[in-house]
Amino acid sequence: MHVPCYSSYTQAFGPLGAKFNTNDLAFFAEDQFKVTLRLTLDLGLRHEYEMLPSPNLVNPLAPRAANSPSDWKNWGPRFGFA
């Protein structure tokens, strides 16, 4: 399933012919709790992950730059009340 992306980024320095795409995943869960007649709690949790491609131009003077970072610990709690 192809989902169109409505944002883009253009780099104005470095190799002009280097282009790559990323896949972004995001999940959100939410629930409401009616504590009293006048108090409602809204709790949620969001998780985001960006899958970066392998570098195609590796600098031989910086071999550690050949690895793309990966972070699965991007959790964002949400809290609200009314």
C-alpha positions in Angstrom: 0.0 0.0 0.0 1.5 3.4 -1.0 0.8 6.2 1.3 1.7 9.6 -0.1 4.0 11.9 1.9 3.3 15.6 1.9 6.6 16.9 3.3 10.1 17.0 1.8 13.6 18.2 2.5 16.2 19.5 0.1 19.8 19.6 0.9 21.8 22.5 -0.6 25.4 21.2 0.1 27.3 18.0 -0.4 26.9 15.6 -3.4 24.0 16.9 -5.5 23.1 13.5 -7.0 22.6 11.7 -3.7 19.0 11.0 -3.0 17.3 8.5 -0.6 13.9 7.7 0.8 13.0 6.9 4.4 10.2 4.8 5.8 8.5 6.3 8.8 6.3 4.3 11.2 4.1 5.9 13.9 1.6 4.3 16.3 -0.7 6.0 18.8 -3.0 4.5 21.4 -5.4 6.5 23.6 -8.0 5.8 26.3 -10.3 8.0 28.4 -11.3 7.3 32.0 -14.2 9.0 33.7 -12.9 9.4 37.3 -15.8 11.5 38.7 -18.8 13.3 37.2 -16.6 16.3 36.5 -13.2 14.8 35.9 -12.1 12.9 32.8 -8.5 11.6 32.3 -7.1 11.1 28.8 -4.0 8.9 28.6 -2.1 8.1 25.4 1.2 6.7 24.1 2.9 7.5 20.8 5.8 5.6 19.2 7.7 6.8 16.2 10.5 5.1 14.1 12.4 6.3 11.0 14.1 3.6 9.0 17.2 5.1 7.4 18.8 3.5 4.4 22.4 2.3 4.3 24.9 5.0 3.4 25.8 4.9 -0.3 28.8 7.3 -0.1 31.2 6.2 2.8 34.1 8.4 3.8 37.2 6.1 4.1 38.6 8.5 6.7 35.6 8.0 8.9 34.6 4.4 8.9 32.1 4.8 11.7 30.0 7.0 9.4 29.1 3.8 7.4 26.5 2.9 10.0 23.1 4.6 10.2 21.7 5.2 13.7 18.7 3.2 14.8 16.5 4.2 17.8 13.5 2.2 18.7 13.2 4.0 22.1 11.2 7.0 20.8 8.1 6.7 23.1 6.0 9.8 23.8 3.5 9.7 26.6 0.4 11.9 26.4 -1.7 13.1 29.3 -4.8 15.3 29.5 -7.7 16.0 31.8 -11.0 17.9 31.6 
